[in-house]
Structure formats: C-alpha cells, structure tokens
C-alpha cells in the first residue's frame, strides 16, 4: 500500500559501522525494512558474550533485544580464527588482550604471538554468525567465512579489528585497504548478512 510504513528491524550492536553495513546489504537485496541500531533503544541490555560459539553469542544478543524491544532483531558475532593457534582468538577476538574492544592492543598481542611463525603458516579465517530472532520466538542463523593470511605489519585505515593485518586469499591488499563495497562483497560479515537478507525479507519485510 502506498505510504505504508516499513517494518522495523533492530541490529543488536552499538557499532555504527555494522548498522551502515547491514543497511547497504539490505538495500542491495531490496529488502524493505527500517533498520535501527542500539542507540535508538536506551536501557537495552548489554549482553555478555558468554557463548562457546559465534552462533550462541549472536543468538544471545538477538534474543535479548527482541525481548526488550518487541521487534525482530538481528545479532551477530564474529572474529578471527588463526590456524597455528588452533582457531583462537575465535570468540575471544574482541577481548584477546583482556580489554573488550581495544583493537590496537588485540592486534599487537596477536602479532606478537605470531612473530616466530613463518609466512607460509600464517593462514587464518574471519568467521561471522548472524542471527535473526522474532518476538514470536522464531530464530534463524546464517554464517559467513573468509579465508586468508596474516601479515606482519598493519596496513590500511578502513575497517576495524584485525582488518589491517588480514589479506584475503587471491588478493594482495588487507581488508583495511579495500573500499567498503569491495569488502562487503567478500567479507565474512557481508556473506552472513547476505545469507540472512532473504530470510529477513520473508519473515519481516
């Protein structure tokens, strides 16, 4: 119906970059929703990432916000998994140095731990789980992965987290040296959000 308000969808994140990224992906997929971030919901719970897997953490966040807001909610959790560290930092990526969200400290610590690892053994992948939770209790989880390798010195100023030291397979640039649309096209989060987009369209839009 002309002029009808778009259904609302909430992203369980205070990271403005993630809201912009999901908005771009939903728009590219012609998913008709009005996306809001956590800043529009004062008093929303700050959910501890206590899950043992990325999917568990994504669901924890989406469930809490769906309950608080009464709206369909998306939660995501992502991180870097390093081959020689048996998949760590994994779900501990954001707080690898002991302080949640201290990107420079996390990056320095990881580079220090890998200082003696030869280039051919510096394989890693970014992983993301994205969860949609409806107030009815219906849930869906999508995932995305990006393989690559870790370099020894940060390069690039786009992105965040471990982007400046991660070079995707088939490229020579770090994900921090890529334009946002380029990164969206291949990134773990972009892949997880794109896989979730048709589910959002079917259940929310």
C-alpha positions as CSV (number, residue, x, y, z in Angstrom):
1,X,0.0,0.0,0.0
2,X,1.5,3.4,-1.0
3,X,2.8,5.3,2.0
4,X,2.8,2.3,4.3
5,X,5.5,2.4,7.0
6,X,8.3,-0.1,6.5
7,X,8.5,-2.9,9.2
8,X,11.2,-2.2,11.8
9,X,14.3,-4.3,12.4
10,X,16.8,-3.8,15.2
11,X,20.5,-4.6,15.0
12,X,21.9,-5.6,18.4
13,X,25.0,-3.5,18.1
14,X,26.2,-0.1,19.1
15,X,28.8,-0.3,16.3
16,X,27.6,2.3,13.8
17,X,29.7,0.7,11.1
18,X,27.8,-2.5,11.4
19,X,24.4,-0.7,11.1
20,X,25.7,1.1,7.9
21,X,27.0,-2.2,6.5
22,X,23.8,-4.2,7.1
23,X,21.7,-1.3,5.7
24,X,23.8,-1.4,2.5
25,X,23.3,-5.1,2.2
26,X,19.6,-5.0,2.8
27,X,19.2,-2.2,0.3
28,X,21.2,-4.1,-2.3
29,X,18.9,-7.1,-1.8
30,X,15.8,-4.9,-2.0
31,X,14.7,-5.9,1.5
32,X,12.1,-3.3,2.6
33,X,12.8,-2.8,6.3
34,X,13.7,0.2,8.5
35,X,16.9,-0.7,10.4
36,X,17.7,0.7,13.8
37,X,20.7,0.4,16.0
38,X,21.0,0.1,19.8
39,X,21.3,3.9,20.2
40,X,17.6,4.1,19.5
41,X,16.8,1.9,22.5
42,X,18.0,3.5,25.7
43,X,18.3,1.0,28.5
44,X,18.7,-2.0,26.2
45,X,20.6,-4.8,27.9
46,X,24.3,-5.1,27.5
47,X,24.6,-8.8,26.7
48,X,27.7,-10.6,27.8
49,X,29.2,-12.8,25.1
50,X,29.3,-15.9,27.2
51,X,28.5,-18.4,24.4
52,X,31.1,-21.1,23.4
53,X,30.4,-20.4,19.7
54,X,29.8,-17.4,17.4
55,X,26.2,-18.6,16.8
56,X,25.5,-18.9,20.5
57,X,26.7,-15.3,21.1
58,X,24.7,-13.9,18.1
59,X,21.5,-15.6,19.4
60,X,22.1,-14.3,22.9
61,X,22.2,-10.7,21.6
62,X,19.3,-11.1,19.2
63,X,17.1,-12.8,21.8
64,X,17.8,-10.1,24.4
65,X,17.0,-7.3,22.1
66,X,13.9,-8.9,20.6
67,X,12.6,-9.3,24.2
68,X,13.5,-5.8,25.2
69,X,12.2,-4.0,22.0
70,X,9.3,-6.3,21.0
71,X,10.7,-6.1,17.4
72,X,12.5,-8.5,15.1
73,X,16.2,-8.3,16.0
74,X,19.5,-9.3,14.4
75,X,22.6,-10.1,16.4
76,X,26.0,-11.0,15.1
77,X,29.3,-12.3,16.5
78,X,32.5,-12.5,14.5
79,X,36.2,-13.0,15.0
80,X,39.4,-14.2,13.6
81,X,40.5,-17.8,13.8
82,X,44.2,-18.5,13.3
83,X,45.3,-21.9,12.1
84,X,48.5,-22.2,14.2
85,X,46.6,-21.1,17.3
86,X,44.0,-23.9,16.9
87,X,41.3,-21.5,15.8
88,X,42.0,-18.9,18.5
89,X,41.3,-16.0,19.3
90,X,37.9,-17.1,17.9
91,X,35.0,-16.0,20.1
92,X,37.6,-14.1,22.3
93,X,38.7,-11.9,19.3
94,X,37.3,-8.7,20.7
95,X,38.9,-9.1,24.1
96,X,42.0,-11.1,23.2
97,X,44.2,-8.6,25.1
98,X,42.0,-8.6,28.1
99,X,40.0,-5.4,27.4
100,X,36.9,-5.7,25.2
101,X,37.1,-3.7,22.0
102,X,40.8,-2.5,22.4
103,X,41.6,-3.1,18.7
104,X,45.2,-1.8,18.7
105,X,46.1,-3.9,21.8
106,X,44.4,-7.0,20.4
107,X,46.2,-6.6,17.1
108,X,49.6,-6.1,18.8
109,X,49.2,-9.1,21.0
110,X,48.2,-11.4,18.1
111,X,51.2,-10.1,16.0
112,X,53.5,-10.8,18.9
113,X,52.2,-14.3,19.4
114,X,52.8,-15.0,15.7
115,X,56.2,-13.2,15.4
116,X,58.2,-16.5,15.0
117,X,55.6,-18.2,12.7
118,X,56.8,-18.3,9.0
119,X,54.7,-16.7,6.3
120,X,53.6,-20.0,4.8
121,X,52.0,-21.0,8.2
122,X,50.1,-17.7,8.9
123,X,46.8,-18.9,7.5
124,X,43.6,-17.7,9.2
125,X,39.9,-17.0,8.5
126,X,37.4,-14.5,9.6
127,X,34.1,-16.0,10.7
128,X,30.7,-14.5,11.4
129,X,27.4,-15.8,12.6
130,X,24.3,-13.6,12.1
131,X,21.1,-14.5,13.9
132,X,17.5,-13.2,13.3
133,X,15.1,-13.6,16.3
134,X,11.4,-12.7,16.0
135,X,9.3,-11.7,19.1
136,X,7.3,-14.9,18.4
137,X,10.5,-16.9,19.2
138,X,11.3,-17.9,15.7
139,X,15.0,-18.0,15.0
140,X,17.4,-18.4,12.1
141,X,21.2,-18.3,12.0
142,X,23.4,-17.7,8.9
143,X,27.2,-17.9,8.7
144,X,30.0,-16.5,6.6
145,X,33.7,-17.2,6.3
146,X,36.6,-15.5,4.6
147,X,40.0,-17.3,4.2
148,X,43.3,-15.5,4.1
149,X,46.6,-15.0,5.8
150,X,48.1,-12.6,8.4
151,X,50.8,-10.2,7.5
152,X,53.4,-8.9,9.9
153,X,52.7,-5.1,10.0
154,X,49.3,-3.4,9.8
155,X,48.3,-1.7,6.5
156,X,45.2,0.4,5.7
157,X,42.8,2.6,7.6
158,X,39.4,1.2,6.6
159,X,37.6,-1.4,8.6
160,X,38.3,-2.3,12.2
161,X,39.5,-5.1,14.4
162,X,42.1,-7.3,12.7
163,X,41.4,-5.9,9.2
164,X,44.8,-4.2,8.9
165,X,46.7,-7.5,9.1
166,X,44.4,-9.8,7.2
167,X,44.9,-10.4,3.4
168,X,42.2,-12.5,1.8
169,X,43.1,-15.4,-0.5
170,X,43.6,-14.2,-4.1
171,X,44.4,-10.6,-3.1
172,X,47.5,-8.7,-2.0
173,X,45.6,-6.0,0.0
174,X,44.4,-6.2,3.5
175,X,40.7,-5.8,4.2
176,X,41.6,-2.4,5.7
177,X,42.9,-1.3,2.3
178,X,39.6,-2.1,0.5
179,X,36.7,0.2,-0.3
180,X,33.6,-0.6,1.8
181,X,31.7,-2.1,-1.1
182,X,34.6,-4.3,-2.1
183,X,34.9,-5.6,1.5
184,X,31.2,-6.2,1.8
185,X,31.3,-8.3,-1.4
186,X,33.7,-10.8,0.1
187,X,33.7,-10.3,3.9
188,X,32.6,-12.9,6.5
189,X,30.0,-10.4,7.8
190,X,28.9,-9.5,4.4
191,X,28.4,-13.1,3.5
192,X,26.5,-13.9,6.7
193,X,24.3,-10.8,6.4
194,X,23.6,-11.5,2.7
195,X,22.6,-15.1,3.6
196,X,20.2,-13.7,6.2
197,X,18.7,-11.0,3.9
198,X,16.2,-13.3,2.1
199,X,15.1,-14.7,5.5
200,X,14.6,-11.2,6.8
201,X,12.6,-10.4,3.6
202,X,10.4,-13.5,4.1
203,X,9.8,-13.1,7.8
204,X,9.9,-9.4,8.4
205,X,9.8,-7.4,5.2
